[in-house]
Amino acid sequence: MSASTTARTTVVLTAKALLLDMDGTLVNSDAVVERCWREWAVAHGLDPQEALKVVHGRQGYATMAILLPERPMEQNHAENAEMLARETADTGGVVPIEGAPEFMAAIADLPHALVTSADATLAGARMTAAGLPMPRVRVTAESVGASKPDPEGFLKGAAELGVDPADCIVFEDSAAGIAAGQAADMRVVGIGPRAAAHTPTALVPDLRSVRVDSTPDGILRLTLTTPA
């Protein structure tokens, strides 16, 4: 890391498994998300800036339910299917979060799972576009009955890894995702500026600030370099 005059502090956390959000945490897909949701908001007579305040971290139907609360949920699900298809086809500007390739390589043989509000097809498209490996264990939109901020996805990820929720650390960037991790009684490492306002356990600017080591008895040791 380059020298900086900004004060830093080191936080060390231990865990048995890591649960990773995708968008905003491993993959920077903001360009696509904002393109698609701005167009959707304008088409529905909504303020795009207000729409973008709630879109991150949630499944599309849940965002639509917030923005159009009087609309039947069946219509939200139908439009969400269309939105997923558009987002999957549009990978322009999708890149890895800084440090993500090295982070994913470091945890390749350690217990971890992807827990994303994207469906499997969209998750595959974005991880591929960013040049990142798809974790063997993954919880996608099809796997859960409730969107973040409900904790179901993270609890399911922990269960599939065979790890108690208290022994998991969540990596998240959005308000909905951080709330989901906290509701699952997990510690949360916040990634990037969106996470700063939502009281994660620790906050890092990106994945270059995270080092993961493992002990012979299977404990993961995370060393986080955080803004002071």
C-alpha positions as CSV (number, residue, x, y, z in Angstrom):
1,M,0.0,0.0,0.0
2,S,1.4,3.4,-0.8
3,A,2.4,5.8,1.9
4,S,-0.3,8.2,3.0
5,T,-0.7,10.9,5.6
6,T,-4.2,9.6,6.5
7,A,-4.2,8.0,9.9
8,R,-4.9,4.2,9.9
9,T,-5.6,1.6,12.5
10,T,-5.4,-2.2,12.5
11,V,-8.3,-4.4,13.5
12,V,-7.9,-8.2,13.9
13,L,-11.0,-10.4,13.7
14,T,-11.2,-14.2,13.9
15,A,-13.8,-16.4,12.3
16,K,-14.4,-19.9,10.9
17,A,-16.1,-18.8,7.6
18,L,-16.5,-15.7,5.4
19,L,-19.8,-14.8,3.7
20,L,-19.4,-12.4,0.8
21,D,-21.8,-10.1,-0.9
22,M,-21.1,-9.5,-4.6
23,D,-22.1,-6.1,-6.0
24,G,-20.1,-3.3,-4.3
25,T,-18.1,-5.9,-2.3
26,L,-16.3,-8.1,-4.8
27,V,-17.6,-6.5,-8.1
28,N,-18.1,-2.8,-8.9
29,S,-21.3,-2.9,-11.0
30,D,-22.5,0.6,-10.1
31,A,-22.4,1.7,-13.7
32,V,-24.8,-1.0,-14.9
33,V,-27.1,-0.8,-11.8
34,E,-27.4,3.0,-12.1
35,R,-28.0,2.9,-15.8
36,C,-30.8,0.3,-15.6
37,W,-32.5,1.7,-12.5
38,R,-32.4,5.3,-13.7
39,E,-34.2,4.3,-16.8
40,W,-36.7,2.3,-14.8
41,A,-37.4,5.2,-12.4
42,V,-37.9,7.7,-15.2
43,A,-40.3,5.3,-17.0
44,H,-42.4,5.1,-13.8
45,G,-42.3,8.9,-13.1
46,L,-39.9,8.6,-10.2
47,D,-36.9,10.7,-9.2
48,P,-33.9,8.6,-10.2
49,Q,-31.8,10.0,-7.4
50,E,-34.3,8.9,-4.8
51,A,-34.6,5.4,-6.5
52,L,-30.8,4.9,-6.3
53,K,-30.9,5.5,-2.5
54,V,-32.7,2.2,-2.0
55,V,-31.7,0.0,-4.9
56,H,-28.3,-1.2,-3.6
57,G,-28.2,-4.6,-1.8
58,R,-31.9,-5.6,-2.4
59,Q,-33.5,-7.9,-4.9
60,G,-35.2,-5.8,-7.6
61,Y,-38.8,-6.7,-6.6
62,A,-38.1,-5.5,-3.0
63,T,-36.8,-2.2,-4.3
64,M,-39.8,-1.8,-6.5
65,A,-42.1,-2.5,-3.5
66,I,-40.5,0.4,-1.6
67,L,-40.7,2.8,-4.5
68,L,-44.2,1.8,-5.7
69,P,-45.8,0.6,-2.4
70,E,-49.4,0.5,-3.9
71,R,-48.5,-1.8,-6.8
72,P,-49.3,-5.5,-6.7
73,M,-46.3,-7.7,-5.8
74,E,-46.9,-9.9,-8.8
75,Q,-46.2,-7.0,-11.0
76,N,-42.9,-6.3,-9.1
77,H,-41.8,-9.9,-9.6
78,A,-42.6,-9.7,-13.3
79,E,-40.7,-6.5,-13.9
80,N,-37.9,-7.8,-11.8
81,A,-37.4,-10.7,-14.2
82,E,-37.2,-8.2,-17.0
83,M,-34.7,-6.1,-15.0
84,L,-32.5,-9.1,-14.3
85,A,-32.4,-9.9,-18.0
86,R,-31.3,-6.4,-18.8
87,E,-28.7,-6.3,-16.1
88,T,-27.3,-9.7,-17.1
89,A,-26.9,-8.6,-20.7
90,D,-25.2,-5.3,-19.8
91,T,-21.7,-5.8,-18.3
92,G,-20.3,-2.5,-19.5
93,G,-18.1,-1.0,-16.8
94,V,-18.3,-4.1,-14.5
95,V,-14.8,-4.4,-12.9
96,P,-13.5,-6.0,-9.7
97,I,-13.4,-4.0,-6.5
98,E,-9.7,-3.1,-5.8
99,G,-8.0,-6.0,-4.2
100,A,-10.7,-8.5,-5.0
101,P,-8.6,-10.8,-7.3
102,E,-5.9,-11.1,-4.6
103,F,-8.5,-11.5,-1.8
104,M,-10.3,-14.3,-3.7
105,A,-7.0,-16.1,-4.4
106,A,-6.1,-15.9,-0.7
107,I,-9.3,-17.5,0.5
108,A,-9.7,-20.0,-2.3
109,D,-9.1,-23.0,0.0
110,L,-10.8,-21.5,3.1
111,P,-14.5,-21.8,4.0
112,H,-16.4,-19.0,2.2
113,A,-19.7,-18.5,0.4
114,L,-21.2,-15.9,-2.0
115,V,-24.4,-14.5,-0.6
116,T,-25.9,-12.1,-3.2
117,S,-29.3,-10.6,-4.1
118,A,-28.5,-11.3,-7.8
119,D,-29.9,-14.5,-9.4
120,A,-27.5,-17.2,-10.5
121,T,-27.3,-16.1,-14.1
122,L,-26.6,-12.4,-13.2
123,A,-24.0,-13.5,-10.5
124,G,-22.2,-15.6,-13.1
125,A,-22.2,-12.9,-15.7
126,R,-20.8,-10.2,-13.3
127,M,-18.2,-12.5,-11.6
128,T,-17.0,-13.5,-15.1
129,A,-16.9,-10.0,-16.4
130,A,-14.8,-9.0,-13.3
131,G,-12.5,-11.9,-13.8
132,L,-13.3,-13.4,-10.4
133,P,-13.8,-17.1,-9.5
134,M,-17.3,-18.2,-8.5
135,P,-17.3,-19.7,-5.0
136,R,-18.3,-23.3,-4.8
137,V,-20.9,-22.4,-2.1
138,R,-23.3,-19.7,-3.2
139,V,-26.7,-18.3,-2.1
140,T,-28.4,-16.4,-4.9
141,A,-31.9,-14.9,-5.3
142,E,-33.4,-18.2,-6.2
143,S,-32.2,-19.7,-2.9
144,V,-34.2,-17.5,-0.5
145,G,-37.7,-16.5,0.1
146,A,-36.9,-13.0,1.4
147,S,-34.5,-10.3,0.2
148,K,-31.9,-8.5,2.3
149,P,-32.2,-6.9,4.8
150,D,-33.8,-10.2,5.9
151,P,-31.0,-12.4,7.3
152,E,-32.2,-15.6,5.5
153,G,-29.4,-15.6,2.9
154,F,-26.6,-15.2,5.3
155,L,-28.1,-17.8,7.7
156,K,-28.4,-20.2,4.7
157,G,-24.8,-19.6,3.7
158,A,-23.6,-20.4,7.2
159,A,-25.7,-23.6,7.3
160,E,-24.4,-24.7,4.0
161,L,-20.8,-24.3,5.2
162,G,-21.7,-26.0,8.5
163,V,-20.6,-23.0,10.6
164,D,-22.4,-21.3,13.5
165,P,-23.6,-17.8,12.5
166,A,-21.5,-16.4,15.4
167,D,-18.4,-17.8,13.8
168,C,-19.0,-16.1,10.4
169,I,-17.9,-12.7,9.2
170,V,-19.9,-11.0,6.5
171,F,-18.4,-8.7,3.9
172,E,-20.9,-6.1,2.7
173,D,-21.2,-2.6,1.2
174,S,-24.9,-1.6,1.4
175,A,-27.4,-0.6,4.1
176,A,-29.6,-3.6,3.4
177,G,-26.7,-6.1,3.4
178,I,-25.2,-4.8,6.6
179,A,-28.6,-4.9,8.3
180,A,-29.0,-8.5,7.1
181,G,-25.6,-9.5,8.5
182,Q,-26.3,-7.9,11.8
183,A,-29.8,-9.5,12.0
184,A,-28.1,-12.9,11.5
185,D,-25.9,-12.1,14.6
186,M,-22.8,-12.0,12.5
187,R,-20.0,-9.5,12.5
188,V,-19.8,-7.3,9.4
189,V,-16.8,-5.9,7.6
190,G,-18.1,-2.9,5.6
191,I,-16.5,-2.3,2.2
192,G,-16.3,1.2,0.8
193,P,-18.1,4.6,1.3
194,R,-21.7,3.2,1.2
195,A,-20.9,1.1,4.3
196,A,-19.6,3.9,6.4
197,A,-23.0,5.2,7.6
198,H,-24.3,1.8,8.7
199,T,-22.1,0.9,11.7
200,P,-20.4,-2.3,10.5
201,T,-18.1,-4.0,12.9
202,A,-15.1,-2.7,11.0
203,L,-14.8,-0.6,7.8
204,V,-12.2,-0.8,5.0
205,P,-12.0,1.3,1.8
206,D,-11.6,-1.8,-0.4
207,L,-10.2,-5.4,-0.3
208,R,-6.6,-4.2,-0.5
209,S,-7.0,-3.4,3.2
210,V,-7.8,-7.0,4.1
211,R,-5.4,-9.9,4.8
212,V,-6.6,-13.4,5.6
213,D,-4.5,-16.0,7.3
214,S,-5.5,-19.4,8.7
215,T,-4.3,-21.4,11.7
216,P,-3.7,-25.2,11.7
217,D,-7.0,-25.6,13.7
218,G,-9.1,-23.9,11.1
219,I,-9.4,-20.4,12.5
220,L,-9.4,-17.6,10.0
221,R,-7.5,-14.5,11.1
222,L,-8.4,-11.2,9.4
223,T,-6.2,-8.3,9.6
224,L,-8.0,-5.1,8.5
225,T,-6.3,-1.8,7.9
226,T,-9.1,0.7,8.6
227,P,-9.4,4.5,8.6
228,A,-8.8,5.8,12.1
